[in-house]
């Protein structure tokens, strides 16, 4: 079963990490990614740009209408996401709890119910 892990944050939070601690934070995340890539459970890990770079796309009269995002006006926004393939929800929860910053901020876990075939 596939699961989506979502990490929330904001630029203020990233800027609050002291410069001398930043390499440690990156190394911890890299180790997490490597561990679960090697186990075959991490299919992909994706860091997103700051929210000021997001766009909203709608369609009006058959043409795209693009405005600045994000969709929700909130302090926190989705900062990164991970796609897992695990044998059970319990295993996905274990991996989510192993996320380096899960002791400071929650990690959101969503089951993936539908997937378009790669050749579609």
C-alpha positions in Angstrom: 0.0 0.0 0.0 1.2 3.5 -0.8 1.3 6.3 1.7 2.0 10.0 1.4 3.9 11.7 4.2 3.5 15.5 4.3 5.7 17.9 6.2 4.5 21.4 6.9 6.6 24.5 7.6 7.3 28.1 6.6 10.2 30.3 5.8 10.3 31.7 9.4 10.7 28.1 10.7 13.6 27.3 8.3 15.3 30.6 9.1 15.1 29.8 12.8 17.5 26.9 12.4 20.9 28.2 13.6 23.4 28.1 10.7 25.7 25.9 12.7 22.9 23.3 13.1 21.7 23.3 9.5 24.3 20.7 8.3 23.2 18.3 11.0 19.6 18.8 10.1 20.3 18.1 6.4 22.5 15.0 7.3 19.7 13.6 9.5 17.2 14.0 6.7 19.6 12.5 4.1 20.2 9.5 6.4 16.4 9.0 6.8 16.0 9.1 3.0 18.9 6.7 2.4 17.6 4.2 5.0 14.1 3.9 3.5 15.3 4.1 -0.1 17.5 1.1 0.6 14.7 -0.8 2.3 12.6 -0.1 -0.9 9.9 1.7 1.1 10.7 5.2 0.0 9.6 5.8 -3.5 10.4 9.5 -3.6 11.1 12.5 -1.4 10.3 16.0 -2.7 11.1 19.4 -1.2 8.9 22.2 -2.3 9.7 25.8 -3.0 8.6 28.6 -0.6 4.9 29.3 -0.7 5.5 32.7 -2.5 6.4 30.6 -5.5 3.2 28.6 -5.7 0.5 29.2 -8.3 -3.2 28.5 -8.5 -4.5 27.3 -11.8 -8.1 27.3 -12.7 -9.8 26.9 -16.1 -12.3 29.5 -17.4 -13.9 29.2 -20.8 -11.4 26.4 -21.7 -8.3 28.5 -20.9 -6.0 28.4 -17.9 -6.3 31.3 -15.4 -3.2 31.5 -13.2 -3.0 33.5 -9.9 -0.4 33.6 -7.1 -0.9 30.9 -4.5 -1.0 29.3 -2.1 -4.6 28.1 -2.1 -5.0 28.5 1.7 -3.9 31.6 3.6 -2.2 29.9 6.5 1.0 30.4 8.5 2.2 26.9 7.6 2.2 25.3 4.2 3.2 21.9 2.7 7.0 22.1 2.5 7.8 18.6 1.4 6.3 15.2 0.7 7.4 11.6 0.7 5.8 8.7 -1.2 6.1 5.4 0.6 5.2 1.8 -0.4 4.7 -0.2 2.8 3.3 -3.6 3.8 1.0 -2.1 6.3 -0.3 1.2 7.9 1.6 0.3 11.0 4.8 0.2 9.1 4.0 3.6 7.5 3.3 5.0 10.9 6.7 3.7 12.2 8.5 5.4 9.3 6.6 8.7 9.8 7.6 8.6 13.5 11.2 8.1 12.4 11.2 11.4 10.4 14.0 13.5 11.9 11.8 16.4 13.1 8.7 14.3 14.1 9.6 15.1 17.8 9.1 18.8 17.1 6.3 18.9 14.4 3.7 16.4 13.2 4.1 14.4 10.1 0.8 13.9 8.2 0.2 10.4 6.8 -2.4 9.8 4.1 -3.1 6.4 2.4 -3.0 6.7 -1.4 -6.2 5.2 -2.7 -5.8 5.6 -6.5 -2.9 5.6 -8.8 -2.9 6.3 -12.5 -0.9 3.7 -14.5 2.6 4.9 -15.6 1.8 4.3 -19.2 -1.6 6.1 -19.2 
